Amino acid sequence: MSIRHFISVFVFIPLLLSGVDCLPQFNAYDVPIVQEITESKRTIPLDEKGQGLRLSGDIRADWQYRAERLNTYNFRGHGATDNNGVPIPTQDFGVRFNFRADYKCKDFYAVAQVEWDDFCGIFLKNSPCDTDCQKPQLFGTGTCDYLCLKRMYIGGVLWKSDCGQKVWVDIGRKSLYFNFDSRIQFKARVDGVFSEYSHKYAEYEDKRSSEFAIRGAYFLVDQKSNQFAWVYEARLYNIINSGFDVKYSMIDWNQKGKNACGINQPLGWQYLISQVTLDYNFKQKVFGKKLNIYSAALMNHLAKPFDFIIKPEIAERLAFLGIKAGEYHFGSDNIGAYLGFIIGEVSEAGDFSFDCNFQYVQARAVPDCDTRGIGTGNFRKENFAEDRRGNGNYQGIHAEFLYAITKNFQVDIQTDFSWAIERTFGKHNYRKVEIEFIHSF
């Protein structure tokens, strides 16, 4: 199958079959001069674009076991059901397909990545147990419509010197963790402007180099309330050829004003987080493998103690969780940290890597939307600002083993276990095991 046929079958046809949106969109059409330019690019043969065009992707199939428990209540398995009485299993089966296109012309580039992520099972869109006449039916859990534009940006190198200095700028969409380092934050996918200045100021005989870099981003959070946020990170790589890397980052989610619901300075905005990261890369291999030890600590500087009252009528609705009416006190709860190591790297058949770390994240250390770590499971999709429970307030262990069966086919095994730091609402724990098969091309 040629590349042109591959794109037609696996990219354009699924998009056409997904339906047509006839609702008017802001700037959903091009003015003639823009349309003329874009249309002209389609007449250029793929062979002529081949030198700068790169197509890649991966196909994944995974199995997950997840269990979450608060006091005596199970959110998954062990008889757990949703509001319609449908069982909530501890096992999930999923399939994913990522397709990425990169185009580079001299110092400028464009990147786009689309992901299809669906649950396994036969594709039957029933509403189980809604009515008596539906109960005898054959049900299915398969989905066929989870499409996401994960990455999309254009950019380029605006300036570089002969002494190792460089400045680049990107405009578009990407997840924060692509540019900023943390195991417990920077999960959010954002749209904005990204930039970096770097200076490679020394190179050594072992092919290692020392480098200073500072990068930042300014991105949109909520256009309804005109809310923007910013983040920056300063890095020193391989300081004096010692193997140590030091990074300092700060992200500000807060701004003056009201949110989309008219609430002034809501609790969900009150995050100004600084993080210090320290890594050590061993110069000599350990058991024939590369070894890296990493650590970090962060603080939310805007978190303050407050009291919260659960009224009797609310407590009655939450009685099945073991939550009681009364006044509850919350401290600042604004600290997060992690410590871990990773040994090995995967590039050829037979390679493996093992990553293990301990994470400690208090309730208000990181916004729920940006928590990247183990988390709490949070099957009910709660957030701290509204429910006083969310993805934070946990300590736990993450372990991951990646093995390359072939150069392009890998198996990834992960396990997570976390338990509550503060037992304000009782004892909570979460555990997950995941096995994922990945074929990349």
C-alpha positions as CSV (number, residue, x, y, z in Angstrom):
1,M,0.0,0.0,0.0
2,S,1.4,3.4,-1.0
3,I,1.6,6.3,1.5
4,R,-1.1,8.1,-0.4
5,H,-3.4,5.2,-0.1
6,F,-2.6,4.8,3.6
7,I,-3.6,8.3,4.3
8,S,-6.8,8.0,2.3
9,V,-7.9,4.8,4.1
10,F,-6.9,5.5,7.7
11,V,-7.2,9.3,8.0
12,F,-9.6,10.9,5.6
13,I,-12.3,8.2,5.2
14,P,-12.9,7.9,9.0
15,L,-13.2,11.7,9.2
16,L,-15.8,11.7,6.5
17,L,-17.7,8.9,8.1
18,S,-17.8,10.7,11.4
19,G,-20.5,13.1,10.0
20,V,-20.8,16.6,8.8
21,D,-21.2,19.6,11.2
22,C,-23.5,22.1,9.5
23,L,-23.5,24.6,12.5
24,P,-21.9,27.9,11.7
25,Q,-18.4,28.2,13.1
26,F,-16.4,31.3,13.9
27,N,-13.8,31.8,11.1
28,A,-14.8,28.4,9.7
29,Y,-14.1,29.5,6.1
30,D,-11.1,31.0,4.4
31,V,-11.0,34.3,2.5
32,P,-10.1,33.8,-1.2
33,I,-6.4,34.7,-0.9
34,V,-5.9,32.2,1.9
35,Q,-7.9,29.5,0.1
36,E,-5.9,30.0,-3.0
37,I,-2.6,29.4,-1.1
38,T,-3.9,26.3,0.8
39,E,-5.4,24.8,-2.3
40,S,-2.2,25.2,-4.3
41,K,-0.3,23.1,-1.8
42,R,-2.6,20.1,-2.7
43,T,-1.4,20.1,-6.2
44,I,2.2,19.5,-5.2
45,P,3.1,15.7,-5.6
46,L,3.9,13.8,-2.5
47,D,7.3,12.9,-3.9
48,E,8.3,16.6,-3.9
49,K,7.2,17.0,-0.3
50,G,8.9,13.8,0.7
51,Q,12.2,15.3,1.8
52,G,10.4,17.4,4.5
53,L,7.4,15.3,5.3
54,R,7.5,12.6,8.0
55,L,4.5,10.3,8.8
56,S,4.4,8.3,11.9
57,G,2.0,6.7,14.4
58,D,1.2,3.9,16.7
59,I,-1.5,1.3,17.2
60,R,-2.3,0.2,20.8
61,A,-4.4,-2.3,22.6
62,D,-4.6,-2.3,26.4
63,W,-6.2,-4.0,29.4
64,Q,-6.6,-2.2,32.7
65,Y,-7.6,-3.3,36.2
66,R,-8.7,-0.3,38.4
67,A,-10.2,-0.3,41.9
68,E,-11.2,2.6,44.0
69,R,-12.6,2.5,47.6
70,L,-13.8,5.2,50.0
71,N,-14.5,3.8,53.5
72,T,-16.6,0.8,52.8
73,Y,-17.9,1.9,49.4
74,N,-16.4,0.5,46.2
75,F,-16.5,2.8,43.1
76,R,-15.6,-0.1,40.8
77,G,-16.4,-3.8,41.0
78,H,-17.6,-5.7,44.1
79,G,-21.2,-4.9,43.2
80,A,-20.7,-1.2,42.3
81,T,-23.3,0.2,39.9
82,D,-24.1,3.5,38.4
83,N,-27.4,5.5,38.9
84,N,-29.2,3.2,36.4
85,G,-28.1,0.1,38.2
86,V,-25.6,-0.9,35.5
87,P,-22.5,-2.7,36.9
88,I,-19.2,-0.8,36.9
89,P,-16.4,-3.3,36.3
90,T,-12.9,-3.2,37.5
91,Q,-11.6,-4.2,34.1
92,D,-11.4,-1.9,31.0
93,F,-10.3,-2.9,27.5
94,G,-9.3,-0.3,24.9
95,V,-7.8,0.4,21.5
96,R,-6.0,3.5,20.3
97,F,-4.6,4.8,17.0
98,N,-2.3,7.8,16.8
99,F,-1.4,9.4,13.5
100,R,1.2,12.1,13.3
101,A,2.5,14.2,10.4
102,D,5.6,16.5,10.6
103,Y,6.6,18.8,7.9
104,K,9.9,20.7,8.0
105,C,11.3,23.3,5.6
106,K,14.7,24.6,6.6
107,D,14.2,26.0,10.2
108,F,10.4,26.1,10.1
109,Y,8.0,23.2,10.8
110,A,4.4,22.1,11.3
111,V,3.2,19.2,13.4
112,A,-0.3,17.6,13.7
113,Q,-1.3,14.5,15.7
114,V,-4.8,12.9,15.7
115,E,-5.8,10.2,18.2
116,W,-8.7,7.7,18.0
117,D,-9.3,6.2,21.5
118,D,-12.2,3.8,21.9
119,F,-13.5,1.1,24.4
120,C,-13.7,-2.5,23.2
121,G,-16.8,-4.5,22.8
122,I,-19.6,-4.8,20.2
123,F,-20.9,-1.5,19.0
124,L,-24.5,-1.2,20.4
125,K,-25.6,2.2,21.7
126,N,-28.3,0.9,24.1
127,S,-29.2,2.5,27.4
128,P,-29.1,-0.6,29.6
129,C,-31.9,-1.0,32.2
130,D,-33.6,2.3,31.3
131,T,-36.9,0.5,30.6
132,D,-38.2,-3.0,31.2
133,C,-38.4,-3.8,27.5
134,Q,-34.7,-3.2,27.0
135,K,-33.4,-5.5,29.8
136,P,-33.5,-8.7,27.7
137,Q,-31.4,-7.2,24.9
138,L,-27.8,-7.9,24.0
139,F,-25.7,-5.0,25.1
140,G,-22.2,-3.8,24.0
141,T,-19.6,-1.4,25.4
142,G,-17.8,-0.7,22.1
143,T,-17.4,3.0,21.1
144,C,-16.4,4.4,17.7
145,D,-16.3,8.2,18.1
146,Y,-13.5,9.3,20.5
147,L,-11.5,11.5,18.2
148,C,-9.0,14.1,19.5
149,L,-6.6,16.6,18.0
150,K,-3.8,16.0,20.5
151,R,-1.1,18.2,18.9
152,M,-1.2,20.9,16.3
153,Y,1.3,23.7,16.1
154,I,3.5,25.6,13.7
155,G,6.9,27.1,14.6
156,G,10.5,27.5,13.8
157,V,13.9,28.6,14.8
158,L,13.9,32.4,14.7
159,W,17.6,32.9,15.6
160,K,20.7,30.8,16.1
161,S,24.4,31.6,16.5
162,D,27.6,29.8,15.8
163,C,28.3,29.5,19.5
164,G,25.4,27.3,20.4
165,Q,22.6,29.8,21.0
166,K,19.1,29.3,19.6
167,V,15.6,30.8,19.9
168,W,12.5,29.0,18.7
169,V,8.7,29.8,18.9
170,D,5.7,27.5,18.5
171,I,2.1,28.5,18.1
172,G,-0.8,26.1,18.5
173,R,-1.9,23.1,20.7
174,K,0.1,20.7,22.8
175,S,0.2,19.2,26.3
176,L,2.3,21.0,28.8
177,Y,4.5,18.0,29.6
178,F,6.0,18.1,26.1
179,N,7.9,21.2,27.1
180,F,7.8,21.3,30.9
181,D,9.1,18.6,33.2
182,S,7.1,17.0,36.1
183,R,5.8,13.7,37.1
184,I,2.8,15.2,39.1
185,Q,1.7,18.2,37.0
186,F,1.7,19.6,33.5
187,K,-0.9,17.2,32.1
188,A,-3.2,19.9,30.7
189,R,-3.5,20.2,26.9
190,V,-3.4,23.9,26.1
191,D,-3.6,26.3,23.1
192,G,-1.1,29.1,23.1
193,V,2.4,30.4,22.3
194,F,5.5,28.5,23.3
195,S,9.1,29.7,23.2
196,E,12.6,28.8,24.3
197,Y,16.1,30.3,24.4
198,S,19.0,27.8,24.8
199,H,22.7,28.1,25.0
200,K,25.0,25.0,24.7
201,Y,28.1,26.4,26.3
202,A,30.4,23.4,26.7
203,E,30.9,20.0,25.1
204,Y,33.0,17.2,26.5
205,E,35.0,14.2,25.2
206,D,32.2,11.7,26.2
207,K,29.8,13.5,23.9
208,R,27.9,15.1,26.7
209,S,27.2,18.8,26.7
210,S,26.4,21.4,29.2
211,E,23.4,23.7,28.4
212,F,21.3,26.5,29.8
213,A,17.7,26.9,28.6
214,I,14.7,28.9,29.6
215,R,11.3,28.2,28.0
216,G,7.9,29.6,28.6
217,A,4.3,29.6,27.4
218,Y,1.3,31.8,27.4
219,F,-2.0,30.0,26.8
220,L,-5.8,30.3,26.9
221,V,-7.7,28.7,29.7
222,D,-11.3,29.9,29.3
223,Q,-12.3,32.3,26.5
224,K,-15.7,32.9,28.1
225,S,-14.1,34.7,31.1
226,N,-11.0,35.9,29.1
227,Q,-8.8,33.8,31.3
228,F,-5.2,33.1,30.3
229,A,-2.3,31.5,32.2
230,W,1.5,31.5,31.9
231,V,4.4,29.1,32.7
232,Y,8.1,29.2,32.5
233,E,11.0,26.8,33.2
234,A,14.7,27.5,33.6
235,R,17.1,24.5,33.1
236,L,20.8,23.7,33.6
237,Y,21.8,20.5,31.9
238,N,24.9,18.5,33.0
239,I,26.4,21.2,35.2
240,I,30.2,21.2,34.8
241,N,30.0,17.7,33.3
242,S,28.8,16.4,36.6
243,G,25.7,14.6,35.4
244,F,23.4,16.8,37.4
245,D,20.4,18.6,35.9
246,V,18.6,21.4,37.8
247,K,15.2,22.9,36.7
248,Y,13.0,25.5,38.2
249,S,9.5,26.2,36.9
250,M,6.5,28.4,37.9
251,I,3.0,28.3,36.5
252,D,0.3,30.8,37.3
253,W,-3.4,29.8,36.8
254,N,-4.7,32.8,38.8
255,Q,-6.0,36.1,37.5
256,K,-8.3,38.9,38.8
257,G,-11.9,38.8,37.8
258,K,-14.8,36.4,37.6
259,N,-15.1,33.0,36.0
260,A,-17.8,32.0,33.4
261,C,-20.3,31.5,36.2
262,G,-19.8,35.0,37.7
263,I,-17.8,33.9,40.7
264,N,-15.1,36.3,41.7
265,Q,-11.6,34.8,42.3
266,P,-13.0,31.2,42.5
267,L,-11.1,28.6,44.5
268,G,-10.3,26.7,41.3
269,W,-8.2,29.6,40.0
270,Q,-6.0,29.9,43.1
271,Y,-2.9,28.2,41.9
272,L,0.6,29.7,41.7
273,I,2.9,26.8,41.7
274,S,6.7,26.7,41.8
275,Q,8.7,23.5,41.3
276,V,12.4,22.6,41.8
277,T,13.6,19.5,40.0
278,L,17.0,17.7,40.5
279,D,18.1,14.8,38.3
280,Y,21.4,12.8,38.2
281,N,22.5,10.9,35.2
282,F,25.2,8.3,36.0
283,K,28.2,8.5,33.7
284,Q,28.9,4.8,34.0
285,K,26.3,2.2,33.2
286,V,24.9,0.1,36.0
287,F,24.4,-3.5,35.1
288,G,25.1,-2.5,31.5
289,K,22.2,0.0,31.5
290,K,21.8,3.8,31.8
291,L,20.6,4.9,35.2
292,N,18.9,8.2,36.1
293,I,17.7,9.3,39.5
294,Y,15.1,12.1,39.6
295,S,13.4,14.1,42.3
296,A,11.2,17.3,42.6
297,A,9.3,19.3,45.1
298,L,6.6,21.9,44.4
299,M,4.4,24.4,46.3
300,N,1.1,26.2,45.6
301,H,1.7,29.7,47.0
302,L,-1.9,30.8,46.9
303,A,-3.5,28.0,49.0
304,K,-4.8,29.1,52.4
305,P,-6.6,27.3,55.2
306,F,-10.4,27.4,55.2
307,D,-13.5,25.8,56.8
308,F,-16.2,24.0,54.9
309,I,-19.7,22.9,56.1
310,I,-21.6,19.9,54.9
311,K,-25.3,20.4,55.4
312,P,-27.5,17.5,56.6
313,E,-29.4,17.3,53.3
314,I,-26.1,17.0,51.4
315,A,-24.8,14.5,53.9
316,E,-28.0,12.4,53.4
317,R,-27.3,12.2,49.7
318,L,-23.7,11.1,50.3
319,A,-24.4,8.7,53.2
320,F,-23.4,5.7,51.0
321,L,-19.9,7.2,51.0
322,G,-19.7,7.4,54.8
323,I,-19.6,11.2,54.7
324,K,-21.4,12.9,57.7
325,A,-22.8,16.4,58.2
326,G,-20.7,18.9,60.1
327,E,-17.9,21.5,59.8
328,Y,-14.7,20.4,58.2
329,H,-11.3,22.3,58.4
330,F,-8.9,22.2,55.5
331,G,-5.3,23.4,55.9
332,S,-3.1,24.8,53.1
333,D,-2.4,21.3,51.8
334,N,-0.2,22.9,49.1
335,I,2.9,20.6,48.9
336,G,3.8,18.0,46.3
337,A,7.0,15.9,45.8
338,Y,8.3,12.8,44.1
339,L,11.5,10.7,44.1
340,G,12.4,7.9,41.7
341,F,14.7,6.2,39.2
342,I,14.7,4.8,35.7
343,I,17.1,2.2,34.4
344,G,17.6,1.2,30.8
345,E,16.3,2.6,27.6
346,V,14.4,1.1,24.7
347,S,15.5,1.5,21.1
348,E,16.2,-2.0,19.7
349,A,14.6,-5.5,20.1
350,G,15.4,-6.9,23.5
351,D,15.9,-3.6,25.2
352,F,14.0,-2.8,28.4
353,S,13.5,0.0,30.9
354,F,12.1,0.1,34.4
355,D,10.8,3.2,36.0
356,C,9.7,3.5,39.7
357,N,8.8,6.4,41.9
358,F,7.1,7.5,45.1
359,Q,4.7,10.5,44.8
360,Y,3.3,12.7,47.5
361,V,0.6,15.3,46.5
362,Q,-1.5,17.2,48.9
363,A,-5.1,18.2,48.1
364,R,-4.4,21.8,46.8
365,A,-0.9,21.3,45.4
366,V,-1.9,21.0,41.8
367,P,-5.2,21.8,39.9
368,D,-7.3,18.7,39.2
369,C,-7.2,19.4,35.5
370,D,-3.4,19.4,35.5
371,T,-2.6,16.5,37.8
372,R,-0.4,14.1,35.9
373,G,0.6,11.6,38.7
374,I,-0.9,8.5,40.0
375,G,-4.0,10.3,41.3
376,T,-6.9,8.9,43.3
377,G,-8.8,7.2,40.6
378,N,-11.6,9.7,41.0
379,F,-14.2,7.7,39.2
380,R,-16.9,10.2,40.1
381,K,-14.9,13.0,38.3
382,E,-15.0,15.2,41.4
383,N,-12.9,18.4,41.7
384,F,-11.6,20.0,44.9
385,A,-13.0,23.5,44.3
386,E,-16.6,22.1,44.2
387,D,-16.6,18.7,46.0
388,R,-13.6,19.1,48.3
389,R,-12.3,15.8,46.8
390,G,-10.5,15.4,43.5
391,N,-7.3,14.1,42.0
392,G,-5.0,15.3,44.8
393,N,-4.6,14.3,48.5
394,Y,-2.7,11.0,47.8
395,Q,0.7,9.3,48.4
396,G,1.6,6.3,46.3
397,I,4.0,4.2,44.3
398,H,4.2,4.0,40.5
399,A,6.2,1.2,38.7
400,E,6.5,0.7,34.9
401,F,8.3,-1.9,32.8
402,L,8.7,-1.4,29.0
403,Y,10.1,-4.2,26.9
404,A,10.8,-4.2,23.1
405,I,9.8,-7.5,21.5
406,T,10.9,-6.1,18.2
407,K,12.2,-2.6,17.2
408,N,8.6,-1.5,16.5
409,F,6.6,-3.7,18.9
410,Q,6.6,-3.1,22.6
411,V,4.8,-4.2,25.7
412,D,4.3,-1.8,28.6
413,I,3.3,-2.9,32.1
414,Q,2.3,-0.4,34.7
415,T,1.1,-0.6,38.3
416,D,-0.1,2.2,40.6
417,F,-1.2,2.2,44.2
418,S,-2.2,5.3,46.2
419,W,-3.8,6.1,49.6
420,A,-5.1,9.3,51.1
421,I,-2.8,11.7,53.0
422,E,-5.6,13.5,54.9
423,R,-8.6,11.3,55.9
424,T,-11.0,14.2,56.1
425,F,-13.8,12.1,54.6
426,G,-12.4,8.7,55.7
427,K,-10.1,6.1,54.3
428,H,-9.5,6.1,50.6
429,N,-7.3,4.0,48.4
430,Y,-6.8,3.4,44.6
431,R,-4.9,0.7,42.6
432,K,-4.4,0.1,38.9
433,V,-2.6,-2.5,36.8
434,E,-2.3,-1.9,33.0
435,I,-0.8,-4.0,30.2
436,E,-0.5,-2.3,26.8
437,F,0.8,-3.6,23.5
438,I,2.2,-0.9,21.2
439,H,3.2,-1.1,17.6
440,S,4.8,2.0,16.3
441,F,5.7,2.9,12.7
